[in-house]
Amino acid sequence: MQATQTLTSHIAQRDLLNLSPGGTPDYKRIADLIQLTKADLGKLGKVAKSSVRFDDHIPVPVAERLREYANIANLVAEFFNGDAQKVALWFELANPMLGNVSPRVMLRAGRYIRLLNFVLEAREAEKAVRSNTR
């Protein structure tokens, strides 16, 4: 991380995509936005696919992953002014800056930290460009 980032740079400032209405994560909505299946989530959370659910009994590792993914989605939404369709498309399309792999594929491969760092670096670069054009 760059020295210009703060202690909370990695946390979205607002829930622009309404993924946690009233402060409670809507796990199904998060999974749907990124198009992750129960099989994907079972693998990512290291639990049986049959135990993946989206209610109060969601397996803790799956809930943790989905909260992390919701944070990335909201960080990206800050760039797209809260446009959920653009955020969903961003997760879907292969990104040349990620080696022509989509962010969704990166998450499915367990590359959350790499994707988060990419988003944070892109935000810092955008901030630098904006400050230089003023």
Backbone torsions as a table, in degrees:
resi	resn	phi	psi	omega
1	MET	NA	149.2	-179.3
2	GLN	-82.1	156.1	-178.3
3	ALA	-65.8	-21.5	-178.4
4	THR	-76.7	-11.7	179.1
5	GLN	-78.6	152.9	-179.7
6	THR	-103.2	178.2	-179.9
7	LEU	-57.8	-30.5	-176.4
8	THR	-111.8	16.0	-178.7
9	SER	-59.4	-26.6	-176.5
10	HIS	-86.0	1.1	-178.3
11	ILE	-112.4	129.1	178.1
12	ALA	-61.0	139.6	-178.1
13	GLN	-74.3	-31.8	-178.2
14	ARG	-140.1	158.8	176.1
15	ASP	-93.0	72.1	-176.2
16	LEU	-63.9	-25.8	-176.2
17	LEU	-96.3	3.9	179.9
18	ASN	54.8	44.5	179.8
19	LEU	-85.8	-14.0	177.7
20	SER	-134.8	66.8	-179.0
21	PRO	-61.0	130.4	-178.6
22	GLY	66.8	16.3	178.5
23	GLY	88.0	-3.6	179.4
24	THR	-103.2	121.1	-178.5
25	PRO	-60.2	135.6	172.9
26	ASP	-96.0	88.2	-172.3
27	TYR	-59.4	-38.3	179.6
28	LYS	-65.1	-43.8	179.4
29	ARG	-62.2	-39.7	178.7
30	ILE	-63.8	-49.2	179.9
31	ALA	-61.1	-40.4	180.0
32	ASP	-66.4	-40.5	-179.9
33	LEU	-58.5	-42.8	-176.4
34	ILE	-90.6	-8.9	-179.2
35	GLN	62.8	52.8	175.4
36	LEU	-102.4	132.1	179.9
37	THR	-86.8	169.6	175.4
38	LYS	-62.5	-34.1	176.6
39	ALA	-64.0	-44.1	176.8
40	ASP	-58.2	-47.8	-176.1
41	LEU	-67.7	-36.0	176.5
42	GLY	-62.2	-43.7	179.5
43	LYS	-64.9	-45.6	-178.0
44	LEU	-66.0	-36.5	-179.6
45	GLY	-90.2	-1.4	-178.5
46	LYS	56.6	44.5	175.7
47	VAL	-130.8	164.0	178.3
48	ALA	-65.7	139.8	178.2
49	LYS	-53.7	-37.8	-177.6
50	SER	-67.5	-18.0	179.0
51	SER	-92.3	-6.0	-179.8
52	VAL	-75.0	122.9	177.7
53	ARG	-143.9	168.6	-173.5
54	PHE	-118.0	18.6	-179.4
55	ASP	-103.9	-159.4	-178.7
56	ASP	-65.7	-13.0	-178.4
57	HIS	-104.4	22.7	176.9
58	ILE	-60.5	136.5	177.2
59	PRO	-58.8	136.5	-175.9
60	VAL	-53.0	-46.4	-179.4
61	PRO	-62.7	-33.6	178.4
62	VAL	-69.7	-43.5	178.1
63	ALA	-60.2	-42.0	179.6
64	GLU	-61.8	-46.9	179.3
65	ARG	-60.2	-46.4	-177.0
66	LEU	-64.8	-35.0	175.9
67	ARG	-66.4	-38.4	176.2
68	GLU	-62.2	-44.0	-178.3
69	TYR	-67.5	-36.7	177.0
70	ALA	-63.0	-37.5	178.3
71	ASN	-63.4	-46.9	177.8
72	ILE	-60.4	-43.8	-179.3
73	ALA	-59.0	-41.9	179.5
74	ASN	-72.7	-31.4	173.8
75	LEU	-63.0	-43.5	178.4
76	VAL	-68.0	-37.5	179.1
77	ALA	-61.8	-30.5	177.3
78	GLU	-61.9	-35.1	176.9
79	PHE	-71.1	-39.0	-176.7
80	PHE	-93.1	19.6	178.0
81	ASN	52.5	38.5	174.8
82	GLY	79.4	9.9	-178.5
83	ASP	-77.2	104.0	-176.0
84	ALA	-63.5	-34.6	179.6
85	GLN	-64.8	-41.6	178.7
86	LYS	-67.4	-37.9	178.4
87	VAL	-64.8	-45.1	178.9
88	ALA	-60.9	-40.9	178.2
89	LEU	-65.5	-39.4	177.9
90	TRP	-58.9	-42.2	177.9
91	PHE	-66.9	-29.6	-173.3
92	GLU	-83.4	-40.6	-171.8
93	LEU	-81.4	142.5	174.2
94	ALA	-61.4	137.1	-176.5
95	ASN	-113.5	119.5	-179.7
96	PRO	-58.5	-28.9	-179.3
97	MET	-77.8	-7.9	176.9
98	LEU	-113.4	25.7	180.0
99	GLY	74.3	32.6	-178.9
100	ASN	60.1	33.9	175.0
101	VAL	-115.0	143.4	178.4
102	SER	-78.9	152.4	175.4
103	PRO	-56.8	-36.2	178.3
104	ARG	-61.2	-44.1	178.8
105	VAL	-63.5	-38.1	177.3
106	MET	-61.1	-44.3	179.2
107	LEU	-63.9	-44.1	178.7
108	ARG	-59.9	-29.4	179.9
109	ALA	-86.9	3.2	179.0
110	GLY	79.2	23.0	-177.1
111	ARG	-99.8	39.7	-178.3
112	TYR	-56.8	-49.1	-176.8
113	ILE	-61.6	-42.2	178.7
114	ARG	-62.3	-42.6	179.6
115	LEU	-66.9	-42.6	177.8
116	LEU	-59.9	-46.0	179.0
117	ASN	-61.3	-39.7	176.8
118	PHE	-59.8	-47.4	-179.6
119	VAL	-62.5	-44.0	-180.0
120	LEU	-64.0	-41.8	178.2
121	GLU	-65.6	-39.3	178.5
122	ALA	-65.2	-39.5	178.2
123	ARG	-64.7	-41.2	178.4
124	GLU	-64.4	-41.1	179.1
125	ALA	-64.2	-41.8	178.8
126	GLU	-64.1	-41.7	179.1
127	LYS	-61.4	-40.6	180.0
128	ALA	-65.9	-41.5	178.5
129	VAL	-62.7	-45.1	180.0
130	ARG	-62.4	-40.3	-178.4
131	SER	-71.7	-27.4	179.0
132	ASN	-80.4	-17.6	-178.5
133	THR	-95.2	0.4	-179.5
134	ARG	-89.2	NA	NA
